Amino acid sequence: MLTLFGSVAVLIMFLSCWMESRSKWFVLVFARGPAAIFLYNALAQAYPVTVVEVLWALVALQRLLRKASSGSTWLIRAPEPHLFPRLF
């Protein structure tokens, strides 16, 4: 069960980082991803990785605050075409 929790946390972090250009709210979701991975690593007693995940969460929150203070709107915008390559 712990491995499933860690896998879902990493997947959320990856997807929110990938989708960040669509909306600034994905930066907030990305900040929660490292927080969930922090919890997973603390439960698994992987303390060096835990410290790195705290740093990732702080970086994401700083980016969110910087984007919020830039005066831009918080509306969802269309993604850049080059960010989503054609898979099939």
C-alpha positions as CSV (number, residue, x, y, z in Angstrom):
1,M,0.0,0.0,0.0
2,L,2.9,2.3,0.8
3,T,4.4,1.7,-2.7
4,L,1.1,2.5,-4.3
5,F,0.9,5.8,-2.4
6,G,4.4,6.7,-3.5
7,S,3.7,5.8,-7.1
8,V,0.6,8.0,-7.2
9,A,2.5,10.9,-5.6
10,V,5.2,10.7,-8.2
11,L,2.7,10.4,-11.0
12,I,0.8,13.5,-9.7
13,M,4.0,15.5,-9.5
14,F,5.1,14.5,-13.0
15,L,1.8,15.3,-14.6
16,S,1.4,18.6,-12.9
17,C,4.9,19.6,-13.9
18,W,4.1,18.6,-17.5
19,M,0.8,20.5,-17.5
20,E,2.2,23.6,-15.8
21,S,2.0,25.7,-19.0
22,R,-1.8,25.3,-19.2
23,S,-2.6,26.9,-15.9
24,K,-0.9,28.3,-12.9
25,W,-2.9,26.1,-10.7
26,F,-0.8,23.1,-11.8
27,V,2.1,24.8,-10.0
28,L,0.1,24.5,-6.7
29,V,-0.6,20.8,-7.5
30,F,3.1,20.4,-8.3
31,A,3.9,21.8,-4.8
32,R,1.7,19.2,-3.2
33,G,3.4,16.4,-5.1
34,P,6.7,16.8,-3.3
35,A,4.8,17.1,0.0
36,A,3.1,13.8,-0.6
37,I,6.5,12.2,-1.6
38,F,8.0,13.7,1.5
39,L,5.4,11.8,3.6
40,Y,6.0,8.6,1.6
41,N,9.8,8.9,2.1
42,A,9.4,9.7,5.8
43,L,7.2,6.6,6.3
44,A,9.7,4.5,4.3
45,Q,12.6,6.1,6.4
46,A,14.4,7.4,3.3
47,Y,15.5,10.6,4.9
48,P,18.0,12.0,2.3
49,V,15.3,12.0,-0.3
50,T,12.9,13.5,2.2
51,V,15.1,16.6,2.5
52,V,15.2,17.0,-1.3
53,E,11.4,16.8,-1.6
54,V,11.0,19.5,1.0
55,L,13.2,21.7,-1.2
56,W,11.2,20.9,-4.3
57,A,8.0,21.9,-2.5
58,L,9.5,25.2,-1.4
59,V,10.7,25.9,-5.0
60,A,7.2,25.2,-6.4
61,L,5.6,27.4,-3.8
62,Q,8.0,30.2,-4.6
63,R,7.2,29.8,-8.3
64,L,3.5,30.0,-7.5
65,L,3.9,33.2,-5.5
66,R,6.1,34.7,-8.3
67,K,3.4,33.9,-10.9
68,A,0.7,35.3,-8.7
69,S,2.4,38.6,-8.1
70,S,3.3,39.0,-11.8
71,G,-0.2,40.5,-12.4
72,S,-1.2,37.8,-15.0
73,T,-4.6,36.2,-14.9
74,W,-5.2,32.8,-13.3
75,L,-7.3,31.6,-16.3
76,I,-6.5,28.4,-18.1
77,R,-4.9,29.0,-21.4
78,A,-4.2,26.7,-24.4
79,P,-1.0,24.7,-24.2
80,E,1.9,25.4,-26.5
81,P,1.8,22.9,-29.4
82,H,5.4,21.8,-29.0
83,L,4.8,20.7,-25.4
84,F,2.5,17.9,-26.4
85,P,4.2,15.8,-29.0
86,R,2.2,13.5,-31.1
87,L,2.4,10.0,-29.5
88,F,0.8,7.9,-32.2
